[in-house]
Amino acid sequence: MTGQEAVEKIESYHHFRSHPGLEGIRALMERIGNPQKKLRCVHVAGTNGKGTTCTLIASVLRKAGFRTGLYLSPHVSDFRERMQIDGNLILPEDLASLTERVLPAAESITAHGVPVTEFELVTAIAMLWFAERGCDVAVLEVGLGGRFDATNVITQPLVSVIASISLDHTQILGDTLEKIAFEKCGIIKEGCPSVCYPDEPPEALAVIRCVARARHSALTEASSIHLKVLKSDLSGTEIESPEGRLFLPLLGEHQVKNAAAALAALRVLRENGWKIGRGDIAAGFSAARLPARLEVLSKTPPILLDGAHNPEGTAALASAIHRYLSGKKVVAVMGMMADKDVRKAVKNLAGVFSQVIAVAPVSARALSADRFADLWNQAGTPARAAANISDALVQAFSLLEPDGALIVCGSLYVAGDARNLLLDRLGRPRI
């Protein structure tokens, strides 16, 4: 089996089970020796920002000298982004070997009436890899929700982090902030410390406090009040903090709040004996990289890539464009899933783009390019449909004015497909 064959086999599994539960992942982990029991984990859930929070924490822990596993989802350009050790993606041959070992267990469990999902299979492979490579710590991003997420097979996290909560996946997690917060809080464990993002909605914060109290979890409510932005441009964000001056190679006010959550989690680790110095935090923050989160691929002309796909994300994107690209005519290539709040996304970004090239993500859940273009035109923003992402980029560059900017945004499927094409066009390596 090759690495690509392993990915294809993994992706052949169902995305969701018919009813929520942890029985599949528990049975699978039992069959492969319960590698999660050998790991010490930082666990991060949330609607937005959890990938950034995970990446910042993992980058700092690596700079502090700990062998650090990082588990992210979804990937942007390369499936192997999902599992990394010390910043290095899993090698294709290692992914193939581990998949060959885990598949028989997954097939056996499925044959006995407990179907294993794609995400459960990937989670098992990652945890087995982290355990066998002797990771000192693994930073785990929840895939969806928290309570019934496959990563929640761990039982004693070093710290559980609840990132920003907003309405998304309402058909699965519930249609109120309280219901969604309850699902996210499923990662808060009895007697284990927890942290939450600054400025959580009051309804969500009330649930977080209640769950933490019921589970005797010492809750730290992160605050960005002591983080002063000294400079913010397309190069990144410079911050004065209690840990000294920090540089974030990330854009947007929301990333400062994600940094506050990461700092709070790192302080909890430090208070529990982990040796993490101020220099480690500065070095870790400046080294953090996360594709398609207001990622700047070019400054001249400005070309940004962002995976904003829900109301909170598109509002943050609009704010960032006003801040960093003020006065520029911004051409957008954008596509979204039909099950997202597309009308809210259009409303949040109305007046931000000079023109939109609508494209359908490569997914059965995609909103058609023609329908998406119609919604933009109805909102007063000139839009046209493209046949695919390659065609969309060709059209966008033909519309790009000398002092303009290009944004590729919406679904991470769109961002992922566009990223390599843009890097190739810019003559940059695919990293």
Legacy VTK file of the C-alpha trace (Angstrom):
# vtk DataFile Version 3.0
C-alpha trace
ASCII
DATASET POLYDATA
POINTS 431 float
0.000 0.000 0.000
1.229 3.488 -0.878
0.473 6.663 1.034
-2.058 7.703 -1.612
-3.731 4.293 -1.488
-3.964 4.643 2.287
-5.696 8.014 1.929
-8.124 6.606 -0.621
-8.946 3.672 1.643
-9.468 5.938 4.656
-11.694 8.278 2.665
-13.846 5.347 1.525
-15.224 5.059 5.063
-18.446 6.832 6.008
-18.135 10.382 7.366
-20.814 10.005 10.039
-22.388 7.195 12.021
-26.149 6.781 12.142
-26.250 7.760 15.815
-23.683 9.662 17.911
-21.485 7.741 20.299
-17.967 6.694 21.204
-18.473 2.940 20.949
-16.749 2.740 17.556
-13.571 4.575 18.524
-13.383 2.824 21.885
-13.659 -0.594 20.263
-11.086 0.364 17.633
-8.591 1.690 20.174
-9.023 -1.435 22.277
-8.184 -3.618 19.263
-4.941 -1.726 18.566
-3.741 -1.656 22.184
-5.241 1.607 23.478
-2.338 3.848 22.397
-4.194 6.905 23.723
-3.494 5.690 27.263
0.224 6.246 26.644
-0.301 9.866 25.621
-0.498 13.112 27.547
-2.841 15.383 25.653
-4.004 18.958 25.286
-7.550 18.825 23.910
-9.133 21.724 21.997
-12.764 22.127 20.883
-14.671 25.119 19.503
-16.485 26.474 16.474
-13.709 28.745 15.190
-10.060 29.157 16.125
-9.395 25.690 17.467
-6.872 24.899 14.713
-4.974 28.122 15.385
-5.058 27.532 19.149
-3.736 23.996 18.690
-1.000 25.167 16.336
0.198 27.905 18.711
0.273 25.567 21.718
2.067 22.819 19.804
4.617 25.230 18.353
5.501 26.548 21.823
5.768 23.057 23.330
8.106 22.042 20.521
10.312 25.098 21.113
10.348 24.192 24.825
11.994 20.890 23.887
9.042 18.520 24.083
8.442 15.969 21.356
5.044 17.209 20.242
2.330 15.561 18.213
-0.265 17.746 16.520
-3.583 16.427 15.227
-5.644 18.784 13.039
-8.745 18.559 10.888
-9.613 19.041 8.195
-6.525 19.308 6.032
-6.153 22.052 3.436
-3.870 20.804 0.656
-2.377 17.529 1.875
-4.080 14.823 3.931
-0.858 14.391 5.923
-1.328 17.849 7.479
-3.712 16.124 9.871
-0.917 14.455 11.850
2.456 15.996 12.576
5.316 15.511 15.004
7.541 18.483 15.774
6.163 20.315 12.745
6.855 17.462 10.302
3.991 15.817 8.429
3.709 12.061 8.677
5.663 10.383 5.870
3.571 8.655 3.180
5.200 5.305 3.938
4.432 5.656 7.650
0.821 6.551 6.893
0.571 3.490 4.646
2.124 1.164 7.218
-0.071 2.371 10.063
-3.184 2.207 7.909
-2.416 -1.400 6.980
-2.163 -2.221 10.678
-5.319 -0.420 11.798
-7.602 -1.406 8.895
-8.087 -5.059 9.924
-9.309 -3.932 13.349
-11.674 -1.403 11.766
-13.014 -3.995 9.323
-13.529 -6.568 12.073
-15.416 -4.112 14.288
-17.563 -2.977 11.373
-18.345 -6.612 10.480
-19.593 -7.121 14.033
-22.130 -4.323 13.741
-20.181 -1.291 15.017
-19.311 0.684 11.889
-16.112 2.711 12.093
-16.147 6.191 10.540
-13.433 7.897 8.518
-12.584 10.304 11.338
-12.386 7.488 13.902
-9.964 5.627 11.627
-7.772 8.706 11.140
-7.814 9.438 14.886
-6.718 5.899 15.725
-3.880 6.054 13.194
-2.661 9.384 14.544
-2.734 8.318 18.189
-0.936 5.068 17.385
1.755 7.051 15.536
2.151 9.566 18.360
2.428 6.813 20.975
4.906 4.688 19.037
7.091 7.708 18.218
7.324 8.569 21.905
5.619 11.956 21.888
5.897 13.801 25.191
2.584 15.494 24.466
-0.100 15.446 21.773
-2.231 18.475 20.942
-5.584 17.304 19.601
-8.115 19.332 17.642
-11.687 18.103 17.939
-13.239 17.283 14.582
-16.879 18.090 15.323
-18.566 18.974 18.592
-16.676 17.356 21.432
-18.828 15.034 23.503
-19.059 12.340 20.825
-15.975 13.276 18.820
-13.467 10.478 18.245
-10.703 12.460 19.957
-12.777 12.309 23.138
-11.602 8.745 23.650
-8.910 10.287 25.884
-9.861 10.404 29.559
-7.354 12.606 31.410
-6.299 15.635 29.335
-3.570 17.896 30.655
-5.933 20.770 29.867
-9.138 21.083 27.861
-9.540 24.268 25.821
-12.845 25.624 24.532
-12.165 27.999 21.639
-14.678 30.487 20.241
-18.257 29.198 20.120
-20.851 30.278 17.567
-23.651 28.748 15.518
-22.442 26.109 13.062
-23.310 22.471 12.328
-26.653 23.235 13.945
-28.285 20.187 12.369
-25.901 17.988 14.367
-24.930 19.969 17.465
-28.145 21.887 18.146
-29.684 25.176 17.121
-28.740 27.319 20.129
-25.436 28.482 21.575
-26.281 26.683 24.818
-26.720 23.337 23.045
-23.556 23.782 20.998
-21.550 24.803 24.080
-22.768 21.702 25.919
-21.478 19.490 23.108
-18.114 21.290 23.059
-17.847 20.957 26.841
-17.903 17.197 26.469
-14.097 17.392 26.424
-13.983 18.849 29.964
-13.103 15.927 32.219
-13.522 15.275 35.931
-10.761 16.965 37.907
-8.841 18.134 34.826
-8.192 21.864 34.258
-9.921 23.762 31.478
-9.575 27.052 29.616
-12.021 29.047 27.518
-11.622 31.712 24.844
-12.003 35.408 25.738
-15.367 36.964 24.951
-17.389 33.782 24.667
-21.086 34.608 24.126
-22.794 34.876 27.541
-25.073 31.923 26.800
-22.080 29.716 25.959
-19.974 30.954 28.870
-22.746 30.109 31.333
-22.743 26.513 30.086
-18.935 26.280 30.193
-18.890 27.517 33.788
-21.664 25.117 34.786
-20.016 22.063 33.230
-16.589 22.926 34.634
-18.077 23.361 38.107
-19.995 20.067 37.895
-16.834 18.199 36.820
-14.588 19.852 39.402
-12.504 21.342 36.618
-10.509 24.468 37.463
-11.647 26.834 34.695
-9.412 29.651 33.444
-11.311 32.265 31.480
-8.725 33.665 29.109
-8.549 37.413 28.619
-6.993 39.535 25.908
-7.116 42.698 28.024
-3.394 42.426 28.790
-2.447 41.849 25.153
-1.649 45.143 23.450
-1.333 45.156 19.670
1.755 47.193 18.795
1.684 46.655 15.049
-0.480 44.741 12.607
0.012 44.496 8.844
0.220 41.830 6.163
3.420 40.521 7.771
1.613 39.609 10.975
0.746 40.968 14.394
3.145 42.220 17.067
1.817 42.040 20.633
2.979 43.231 24.038
1.988 40.602 26.601
2.771 39.517 30.182
5.142 37.018 28.521
7.003 39.814 26.744
6.819 40.985 23.167
5.321 38.370 20.845
5.029 38.157 17.084
2.144 36.288 15.484
2.518 35.523 11.760
-1.288 35.665 11.693
-3.770 38.385 10.808
-6.939 39.586 12.471
-8.223 40.687 15.855
-9.663 37.222 16.398
-6.156 35.738 16.240
-5.123 37.885 19.203
-7.966 36.300 21.160
-6.914 32.837 19.992
-3.427 33.707 21.220
-4.892 34.655 24.602
-6.550 31.229 24.862
-3.295 29.505 23.906
-1.350 31.537 26.470
-3.853 30.639 29.181
-3.489 26.935 28.351
0.304 27.192 28.384
0.179 28.872 31.796
-1.929 25.993 33.105
0.687 23.552 31.824
3.463 25.613 33.403
1.613 25.644 36.753
1.447 21.865 36.542
5.180 21.399 36.146
5.823 21.818 32.439
8.938 23.896 31.872
7.906 26.528 29.353
9.939 29.735 29.277
9.094 33.180 27.967
11.585 32.632 25.161
9.853 29.372 24.207
6.544 31.211 23.899
8.046 33.971 21.753
9.838 31.478 19.515
6.816 29.197 19.281
4.393 31.945 18.368
6.649 33.393 15.679
7.182 29.934 14.151
3.478 28.997 14.017
2.111 28.344 10.538
-1.422 27.374 9.573
-2.570 27.363 5.948
-5.779 29.056 4.799
-6.380 31.108 7.942
-6.009 34.596 6.469
-2.805 33.243 4.977
-0.819 35.779 2.975
0.547 34.091 -0.138
1.739 37.340 -1.716
2.061 40.959 -0.622
2.488 42.429 -4.116
-0.222 42.085 -5.195
-1.888 41.066 -1.933
-3.206 37.494 -2.297
-4.872 36.014 0.776
-6.357 32.603 1.429
-9.001 32.055 4.099
-11.239 29.154 5.036
-14.020 31.273 6.541
-17.206 29.269 6.067
-19.592 30.251 8.872
-21.043 33.560 10.154
-18.336 34.214 12.744
-15.584 33.380 10.261
-16.946 35.561 7.479
-17.466 38.458 9.897
-13.815 38.147 10.973
-12.750 38.042 7.325
-14.714 41.218 6.546
-13.096 42.986 9.501
-9.620 41.897 8.385
-10.165 43.069 4.816
-11.287 46.506 6.034
-8.185 46.670 8.228
-5.473 45.346 5.928
-6.787 46.072 2.428
-8.559 49.385 2.938
-9.014 51.325 -0.289
-8.158 48.376 -2.544
-10.523 46.794 -5.038
-10.733 43.229 -3.784
-11.613 40.438 -6.202
-12.856 37.299 -4.484
-12.908 33.672 -5.522
-15.399 32.042 -3.180
-17.344 28.826 -2.793
-19.409 27.377 0.039
-21.313 24.299 1.096
-25.079 24.430 0.679
-25.629 23.421 4.325
-23.829 26.517 5.626
-25.453 29.880 6.355
-24.660 31.193 2.898
-26.979 34.203 3.078
-25.328 35.356 6.303
-21.900 34.988 4.701
-22.989 37.158 1.782
-24.481 39.706 4.178
-21.286 39.832 6.273
-19.135 40.410 3.200
-21.508 42.721 1.308
-19.667 45.813 0.123
-16.254 44.275 0.798
-15.587 42.775 -2.637
-15.584 44.634 -5.943
-16.355 41.400 -7.791
-16.884 37.737 -6.910
-16.030 34.671 -8.941
-18.298 31.960 -7.562
-17.140 28.360 -7.646
-18.602 25.105 -6.330
-16.390 23.154 -3.901
-15.671 19.587 -4.996
-18.220 17.969 -2.709
-21.696 16.478 -2.847
-22.691 19.171 -0.316
-21.537 22.062 -2.508
-23.682 25.055 -3.355
-23.687 25.451 -7.124
-21.574 28.256 -8.567
-24.560 29.634 -10.485
-26.733 29.802 -7.363
-23.954 31.407 -5.333
-23.322 34.004 -8.040
-27.043 34.797 -8.084
-27.004 35.480 -4.335
-24.095 37.912 -4.715
-25.735 39.711 -7.622
-28.958 40.022 -5.618
-26.916 41.582 -2.798
-25.484 44.181 -5.194
-22.007 42.715 -5.711
-21.174 41.832 -9.333
-20.579 38.089 -9.555
-20.093 35.389 -12.140
-19.833 31.610 -11.974
-16.747 29.594 -12.865
-16.618 25.958 -13.960
-13.878 25.037 -11.477
-11.235 26.569 -9.236
-8.621 26.778 -12.011
-11.038 28.680 -14.252
-12.047 30.885 -11.324
-8.443 31.900 -10.671
-7.856 32.693 -14.348
-10.920 34.936 -14.326
-9.899 36.561 -11.043
-6.418 37.456 -12.252
-7.888 38.957 -15.419
-9.996 41.256 -13.220
-7.245 42.098 -10.727
-6.202 45.743 -10.989
-2.597 46.880 -10.380
-3.467 48.254 -6.939
-6.072 45.588 -6.178
-6.071 42.439 -4.079
-7.255 38.855 -4.421
-9.015 36.846 -1.732
-9.783 33.135 -2.077
-12.222 32.164 0.648
-15.183 30.117 1.800
-14.962 26.372 2.089
-11.611 24.831 3.003
-12.162 22.587 -0.027
-11.899 25.700 -2.193
-8.936 27.033 -0.225
-7.128 23.718 -0.477
-7.647 23.343 -4.211
-6.615 26.960 -4.813
-3.564 26.953 -2.581
-1.315 24.732 -4.677
-2.410 26.426 -7.908
-1.573 29.829 -6.433
1.782 28.678 -5.043
2.671 27.248 -8.450
1.708 30.522 -10.136
3.798 32.478 -7.622
6.759 30.139 -8.071
6.748 29.091 -4.440
7.126 25.569 -3.035
4.040 23.664 -1.983
4.457 23.655 1.786
LINES 1 432
431 0 1 2 3 4 5 6 7 8 9 10 11 12 13 14 15 16 17 18 19 20 21 22 23 24 25 26 27 28 29 30 31 32 33 34 35 36 37 38 39 40 41 42 43 44 45 46 47 48 49 50 51 52 53 54 55 56 57 58 59 60 61 62 63 64 65 66 67 68 69 70 71 72 73 74 75 76 77 78 79 80 81 82 83 84 85 86 87 88 89 90 91 92 93 94 95 96 97 98 99 100 101 102 103 104 105 106 107 108 109 110 111 112 113 114 115 116 117 118 119 120 121 122 123 124 125 126 127 128 129 130 131 132 133 134 135 136 137 138 139 140 141 142 143 144 145 146 147 148 149 150 151 152 153 154 155 156 157 158 159 160 161 162 163 164 165 166 167 168 169 170 171 172 173 174 175 176 177 178 179 180 181 182 183 184 185 186 187 188 189 190 191 192 193 194 195 196 197 198 199 200 201 202 203 204 205 206 207 208 209 210 211 212 213 214 215 216 217 218 219 220 221 222 223 224 225 226 227 228 229 230 231 232 233 234 235 236 237 238 239 240 241 242 243 244 245 246 247 248 249 250 251 252 253 254 255 256 257 258 259 260 261 262 263 264 265 266 267 268 269 270 271 272 273 274 275 276 277 278 279 280 281 282 283 284 285 286 287 288 289 290 291 292 293 294 295 296 297 298 299 300 301 302 303 304 305 306 307 308 309 310 311 312 313 314 315 316 317 318 319 320 321 322 323 324 325 326 327 328 329 330 331 332 333 334 335 336 337 338 339 340 341 342 343 344 345 346 347 348 349 350 351 352 353 354 355 356 357 358 359 360 361 362 363 364 365 366 367 368 369 370 371 372 373 374 375 376 377 378 379 380 381 382 383 384 385 386 387 388 389 390 391 392 393 394 395 396 397 398 399 400 401 402 403 404 405 406 407 408 409 410 411 412 413 414 415 416 417 418 419 420 421 422 423 424 425 426 427 428 429 430
